[in-house]
């Protein structure tokens, strides 16, 4: 099963606010008060959001990978 999905469109209001489609909020368990980090690329015209908990988990996994690579490099040098 694919975990990526297009949930529809959102329009940016005059105050810069965007309404996340209801089915996306429901399926992704986005609730009032949740913190979302806005990420993007000016070069590619991309903007997206990631829930704070998901970003924390991603950072933890990246740190583990970095430490693994450091150990691998050290073992290879020795």
Residue frames as a rotation matrix with the C-alpha (Angstrom) as fourth column:
UNK 1
0.576 0.817 0.000 0.00
0.817 -0.576 0.000 0.00
0.000 0.000 -1.000 0.00
UNK 2
-0.283 -0.642 0.712 1.27
0.590 -0.702 -0.398 3.47
0.756 0.307 0.578 -0.86
UNK 3
-0.026 0.243 -0.970 1.46
0.956 -0.278 -0.096 5.96
-0.293 -0.929 -0.225 1.96
UNK 4
-0.870 -0.251 -0.424 1.63
0.126 -0.945 0.301 9.03
-0.476 0.209 0.854 -0.26
UNK 5
-0.140 0.920 0.366 -1.62
0.975 0.194 -0.113 10.59
-0.174 0.341 -0.924 -1.33
UNK 6
-0.907 0.023 0.421 -2.94
0.116 -0.946 0.302 13.74
0.405 0.323 0.855 -2.94
UNK 7
-0.586 0.678 -0.443 -5.68
0.704 0.155 -0.693 15.06
-0.401 -0.718 -0.568 -0.68
UNK 8
0.530 0.774 0.345 -6.92
0.847 -0.463 -0.261 17.81
-0.042 0.431 -0.902 -2.93
UNK 9
-0.221 -0.574 0.789 -6.14
0.567 -0.734 -0.375 21.49
0.794 0.364 0.487 -3.11
UNK 10
0.196 0.226 -0.954 -5.90
0.898 -0.433 0.083 24.35
-0.394 -0.873 -0.288 -0.66
UNK 11
0.391 -0.005 0.920 -6.16
0.556 -0.796 -0.241 28.06
0.734 0.605 -0.308 -1.35
UNK 12
-0.577 -0.629 -0.521 -3.97
0.813 -0.384 -0.438 30.60
0.075 -0.676 0.733 0.39
UNK 13
0.538 0.835 -0.116 -6.12
0.842 -0.527 0.119 33.30
0.038 -0.162 -0.986 1.97
UNK 14
0.623 -0.232 0.747 -5.31
0.108 -0.920 -0.376 37.00
0.775 0.315 -0.549 2.19
UNK 15
0.699 -0.367 0.614 -3.69
-0.715 -0.330 0.616 36.47
-0.024 -0.870 -0.493 5.60
UNK 16
-0.283 -0.867 -0.409 -1.53
-0.871 0.411 -0.269 33.60
0.402 0.280 -0.872 4.31
UNK 17
-0.276 0.249 0.928 -3.69
-0.665 0.647 -0.372 30.96
-0.693 -0.720 -0.013 5.98
UNK 18
-0.555 0.081 -0.828 -4.25
-0.644 0.589 0.489 27.58
0.527 0.804 -0.275 4.36
UNK 19
0.264 0.688 0.676 -7.03
-0.898 0.431 -0.088 25.16
-0.352 -0.584 0.731 5.24
UNK 20
-0.853 -0.521 0.010 -5.88
-0.500 0.824 0.267 21.53
-0.148 0.223 -0.964 5.23
UNK 21
-0.237 0.815 -0.528 -8.57
-0.624 0.289 0.726 19.35
0.745 0.501 0.440 3.60
UNK 22
0.304 0.494 0.815 -10.72
-0.952 0.189 0.241 17.50
-0.035 -0.849 0.527 6.14
UNK 23
0.972 0.076 -0.221 -9.86
-0.102 0.989 -0.109 14.02
0.210 0.128 0.969 4.83
UNK 24
0.109 -0.993 -0.053 -6.15
0.091 0.063 -0.994 14.82
0.990 0.103 0.097 5.16
UNK 25
-0.271 -0.170 0.947 -6.61
-0.836 -0.445 -0.320 16.08
0.476 -0.879 -0.022 8.74
UNK 26
0.647 0.618 0.446 -8.57
-0.756 0.594 0.273 12.96
-0.096 -0.515 0.852 9.63
UNK 27
0.904 -0.279 -0.323 -6.30
0.118 0.891 -0.439 10.39
0.410 0.359 0.838 7.99
UNK 28
-0.020 -0.995 0.099 -3.10
0.250 -0.101 -0.963 12.09
0.968 0.006 0.250 9.17
UNK 29
0.375 0.288 -0.881 -4.52
0.894 0.139 0.426 12.72
0.245 -0.948 -0.206 12.65
UNK 30
-0.759 -0.511 0.405 -3.93
0.425 -0.858 -0.286 16.48
0.494 -0.045 0.869 12.51
UNK 31
0.186 0.831 -0.524 -5.82
0.957 -0.032 0.288 18.13
0.223 -0.555 -0.802 15.33
UNK 32
0.702 0.099 0.705 -6.34
0.037 -0.994 0.102 21.71
0.711 -0.046 -0.702 16.48
UNK 33
0.833 -0.437 0.339 -3.27
-0.502 -0.338 0.796 22.84
-0.234 -0.833 -0.501 18.40
UNK 34
0.642 -0.645 0.414 -0.89
0.648 0.746 0.157 20.43
-0.410 0.167 0.897 16.65
UNK 35
0.305 -0.645 -0.700 2.41
-0.437 -0.748 0.499 21.99
-0.846 0.153 -0.510 15.61
UNK 36
0.769 -0.088 0.634 3.30
0.575 0.528 -0.625 21.62
-0.279 0.845 0.456 11.95
UNK 37
-0.121 -0.860 -0.495 6.68
0.089 -0.506 0.858 22.61
-0.989 0.060 0.138 10.54
UNK 38
0.905 0.388 -0.176 6.58
-0.093 -0.223 -0.970 24.21
-0.416 0.894 -0.166 7.11
UNK 39
-0.151 -0.951 0.271 9.28
0.221 0.235 0.947 22.98
-0.964 0.203 0.174 4.74
UNK 40
0.859 0.508 0.067 9.92
0.169 -0.159 -0.973 23.89
-0.484 0.846 -0.222 1.15
UNK 41
-0.276 -0.904 0.326 12.18
0.727 0.026 0.687 24.69
-0.629 0.426 0.650 -1.74
UNK 42
0.260 0.305 -0.916 12.11
-0.258 -0.892 -0.371 28.05
-0.930 0.333 -0.153 -3.50
UNK 43
-0.675 -0.629 -0.386 14.08
-0.557 0.091 0.825 26.49
-0.484 0.772 -0.412 -6.36
UNK 44
-0.957 0.289 0.025 11.44
0.257 0.806 0.534 23.81
0.134 0.517 -0.845 -6.98
UNK 45
-0.520 0.799 0.301 8.37
-0.643 -0.598 0.479 25.78
0.563 0.055 0.825 -5.86
UNK 46
-0.164 0.389 -0.906 7.64
0.366 0.877 0.311 23.14
0.916 -0.281 -0.287 -3.20
UNK 47
-0.496 0.039 0.867 5.96
-0.781 -0.456 -0.426 23.68
0.379 -0.889 0.257 0.15
UNK 48
0.019 0.496 -0.868 4.87
0.139 0.859 0.493 21.02
0.990 -0.130 -0.052 2.61
UNK 49
0.181 0.092 0.979 4.19
-0.901 -0.383 0.202 20.45
0.394 -0.919 0.013 6.27
UNK 50
-0.231 -0.262 -0.937 5.35
0.136 0.945 -0.298 17.83
0.963 -0.196 -0.183 8.74
UNK 51
0.828 0.558 0.056 3.94
-0.017 -0.074 0.997 17.15
0.560 -0.827 -0.052 12.19
UNK 52
0.343 -0.714 0.610 6.29
-0.897 -0.443 -0.013 17.95
0.279 -0.542 -0.792 15.03
UNK 53
0.468 -0.130 0.874 6.33
-0.491 0.784 0.379 14.34
-0.735 -0.607 0.303 16.27
UNK 54
0.912 -0.114 0.395 7.18
0.373 0.635 -0.677 13.06
-0.173 0.764 0.621 12.79
UNK 55
0.647 -0.712 0.273 10.01
-0.305 -0.570 -0.763 15.56
0.699 0.410 -0.586 12.45
UNK 56
0.309 -0.516 0.799 11.40
-0.934 -0.004 0.358 14.55
-0.182 -0.856 -0.483 15.84
UNK 57
0.647 -0.006 0.762 11.33
-0.045 0.998 0.046 10.88
-0.761 -0.065 0.645 14.78
UNK 58
0.918 -0.318 0.236 13.00
0.268 0.061 -0.961 11.71
0.292 0.946 0.141 11.47
UNK 59
0.452 -0.778 0.437 15.79
-0.719 -0.607 -0.337 13.61
0.528 -0.162 -0.834 13.26
UNK 60
0.377 -0.280 0.883 16.31
-0.703 0.535 0.469 10.71
-0.603 -0.797 0.005 15.68
UNK 61
0.814 -0.037 0.580 16.60
0.316 0.866 -0.388 8.24
-0.488 0.499 0.716 12.77
UNK 62
0.799 -0.553 0.238 19.04
-0.009 -0.407 -0.913 10.55
0.602 0.727 -0.330 10.97
UNK 63
0.370 -0.673 0.641 21.19
-0.924 -0.337 0.180 10.85
0.095 -0.659 -0.746 14.10
UNK 64
0.535 -0.136 0.834 21.34
-0.229 0.927 0.298 7.05
-0.813 -0.351 0.464 14.36
UNK 65
0.895 -0.179 0.408 22.41
0.445 0.381 -0.810 6.85
-0.011 0.907 0.421 10.71
UNK 66
0.640 -0.690 0.338 25.11
-0.479 -0.703 -0.526 9.49
0.600 0.174 -0.781 11.23
UNK 67
0.310 -0.517 0.798 26.48
-0.865 0.196 0.462 7.62
-0.395 -0.833 -0.387 14.25
UNK 68
0.711 -0.008 0.703 26.46
0.164 0.974 -0.154 4.35
-0.684 0.225 0.694 12.27
UNK 69
0.873 -0.391 0.290 28.38
0.254 -0.142 -0.957 5.99
0.416 0.909 -0.025 9.43
UNK 70
0.484 -0.719 0.498 30.90
-0.819 -0.572 -0.031 7.47
0.307 -0.393 -0.867 11.88
UNK 71
0.385 -0.308 0.870 31.52
-0.512 0.713 0.479 4.01
-0.767 -0.630 0.117 13.41
UNK 72
0.851 -0.029 0.524 31.84
0.405 0.671 -0.621 2.46
-0.334 0.741 0.583 9.95
UNK 73
0.774 -0.580 0.252 34.36
-0.170 -0.575 -0.800 5.11
0.609 0.577 -0.544 8.87
UNK 74
0.360 -0.643 0.676 36.36
-0.931 -0.195 0.310 4.70
-0.068 -0.740 -0.669 12.08
UNK 75
0.508 -0.120 0.853 36.45
-0.156 0.961 0.228 0.89
-0.847 -0.249 0.470 11.75
UNK 76
0.923 -0.140 0.360 37.50
0.385 0.279 -0.880 1.14
0.023 0.950 0.311 8.12
UNK 77
0.625 -0.719 0.304 40.41
-0.550 -0.682 -0.482 3.46
0.554 0.134 -0.822 9.00
UNK 78
0.325 -0.488 0.810 41.70
-0.866 0.190 0.462 1.22
-0.379 -0.852 -0.361 11.82
